[in-house]
Amino acid sequence: MSLMNTVTKMAIGFAVAKGMEAVQKQGGIGSMMKSLGGGGANNSGGLGDLLGQLGGGSGLGGASGGLGDILGQLTGGGGASAAGAAGGLGGLGGLLGSLAGARGGDAAGGFESLINQDNPATEPDEEEVARLMLRAMTQAARADGDIDADEKAKLLDALQDGDPSDMEVVQKILAEPVSAQALASDTPRGLETQVYTMSLNAISPDNQAEGQYLHALAEGLGITPDTANKIHDSLGVPRLYT
């Protein structure tokens, strides 16, 4: 599993847990990611059932919005559709668009154009982008209090099918202090909206700590209130600015 596939798996785990209340009650992010990785597409309680809930259908074919194709890559499926979803930046654009649909937001009207409005002029290193997106998700998830030891153990256990070096990267990232300013300053020019969107995907900002973190991140990344609100609308979460 490449580091970008780890990003995909984690991002979908957050989208499912935050976007589907019934699924969220099954045990949080760690349990959700374990379900995404276990049992194959047709096993009860595993990937197939989750995709059915996301897409309103049953099994891998029932998922909508391209999410099934991206997940297919993680389970050995895919084909032409998955290859198309895995375009620039390791498939990041397609992943973010699919996450918007999974979160139940208004993904129509050019969401991918919105998040790609400041794409880098040249394709950055995929592994570096993956590390950045992992930082974005885990920092946001910890903005209102650190992930507890049990949840961290579940999270790492869910990723144990990956490369040991990937696990080491995730562990280091989880040990970093939460700092929106540091994340923003480490974001290369052209990846600002992607970092903000991936951060927002990890949470449903409903408390002061999360709101303050997102505000600091938006300011550090140079994201305008209007752009931030459009991203929030696309992910189906409350706006940050009135």
N, C-alpha and C positions, 0 to 999 in steps of 0.2 A: 504494500500500500504506500503510494507516494504521500508526501506531506500534504499536497493539495487534496488528495482523496480523504485524508484525515480532516481537513478543513470542511470538505463537503459533508462528511458524516456528522461532524459536530454541528454544523450549521443547520442541517435538517433536523437533528435532535432538538435543537433549540426551537426551531420553527414549529415542530410538532407539539412540543411541551408547552410552548407559549400560546400557540394558536388553537389548540384543541383542549378545552377544559377537561373533558372526560378522560383524555389520554394523560393529561398532566397529573391526575390523581393516582396514576399507576406507580408513582415512585420518583418523579422528578427527572432531571436531565440524565443522570447516570443510568437509571433503569430504562429510560426511553432510548438512549443510545445503544444499550445492550440489546434491546429488542430490534433495533435497526440492523445490528450486525449479526444476529443469531437466527438460526433455524431455516434460512432460505426463504425464497419468495412465497412458497406455498404452505409453510408451516403455520399452524394456528398461533396467534400471539406474536408473530414475527413480522418480517418486512411486508409480506403480502397484505396482512390485515391492516397495518399502518397505512399502506398506500391506498387501500380501499377507503379508509376513513378520510384521507386527505382529498382523494379525487371523487368521492361519492360513488365509486364503482367497487369492483372486487378484484384483488390481485394487482399485479404489476401493470397489466394492460388497462386497468380502470383509472389509474392516476391521470390527472390532467395537468396542463400547464408546463409540461416538459420535466416535471419532477421524477416521473417514472423512468425516463431515459437516463437522467443523471444517476439515480439510484441503481439502475441496471449496470452501470459501470462498476459500482462497488461490489456487485454480486456476480460478476462475470457475464452479464448480459450486455445489452447495448445495441450494437449494430450501427447502422447509418444514422439513426436519430440521435443516439448517444454521442457519436462522433461529432455531429453538428453542434450539440450542446456544449461540447468541450472545446470550444473555440478559443479566442484570445484570452490571455491571462489564466490559462489552465481551466477554461470553462467558467470563470468567475461571473462574467456577464449573464450567461444563461442560468447559472445557479441563483444569482440574486433575483432575476426575474421570476424564477420558479418559486423561490421562497416567498415573494410578494403574494403570489397566488395561494400558497399554502397558508399564509397568515390571514387570508380572508380580506385583504385590502383591495383598494381600487388600483389594480395593476395595469389597467387599460390606459390608453392615452400617452403612450411613449415612455413608460417607466425605464426601459433599457436605455433610451436616449438620454434620460435624466441622469442616470448613474454613470453613463459613459461620456457626459458632456466635457469632462476634463481628463480623458484618457491620456496616459503618457504618450509622447511622440514615438518612442521606441518601446518594443516589448521588454518589460523588465524580467529579471530572473524569476522563474516560477516558484522556486523554493523560498526565495526572499519574500515574495508576495504572500505565500502560504503562511510563513511565520508572522507576518504583519497581520493577517486576517485572524489567525489564532489569538494573537494578542488583543485584537479588537474585541473579539467575542468574550474571552475570559475576563478582560478588564471590566467590560460593561456588566457582566454577570456578577462581579464582585463589588460593584459600585455602592451597593447598599449593605454591605457586609460580606466578609470573605466566605467562599465555599467551605463548608465544614469538612472535617476529616473523612467522614463516612461518604459524603457526596463526591469528594475528590477521589476516594478509593474506587467508587463505582465508575466514575468517569474514566480513570486510567484502566480499570479492568475491561471496560467496553472497547478500549483501543488496543488491547493486547494482541490482536491479530495483525497489527501493523509492524513495521520495521522497528527494531529496538532503538535506532537513532531517532525515529519520529517520537517515540515515547519519551526519550530523554529531552527532546525539544519541548514537548508539552509540559513535562514536569518543571523545567526551568521557567517556562512562561507563567505557570501557576504560582511559582515562588516569587515572581516579581511584584513590587509594590504597585498599587493602583494609582495611575497618574494619567489623566487625560492630556495634560500638557506634554508629557514625555512621548505618548503615543502620537500626538499630532506632530511634534517636531521630528519624529522618526519616519513620518509618512512622506514618501517621495512625491514630488509634484506630479499631478495627474491621477493620483489614487485617492483623493480626498473624499469624494462622494461614496466610493466603494467601501472605504474604511468606516465611514459614518453609518452606512446602510448595514454593514455586517455587525457593527456594534449594536445598533438598534434592534436587529433581529434577535439578539440574545436576551432582550428584556421586553417587558411591557411597562414603560415608564409610568408608574402610578404612585411614586413617593418622591419626597423632596431630594433625597440623596441621588436618585437616578436622574431626576430632572437637572440637578446641578451638574452632574457628571456630563450629561449630553450637551448642556449649554457650554461648558468649558471645552468640550471636544469640538463642537461646532465652531466656536470662536477660534480655537487653535488651528483648525483646518481651513478657516476662511470660508465656511459655508454660511450663506445668508439665511436669515429666518424664513424667507419664502421657499428656498430650496429645501431646508430642513423640514418644513411643514409638508411639502410635497412628498418627501420620502416617508414621513410618518403616515400620510394618507395612503400611500402605496402599500405599506405594511399593515394597515388597519389598526394602528395604535394612536392614542391621543396626541394631538399636536403639542409641540413644545412652546410655540409662540402664538399669542392672540393678536 
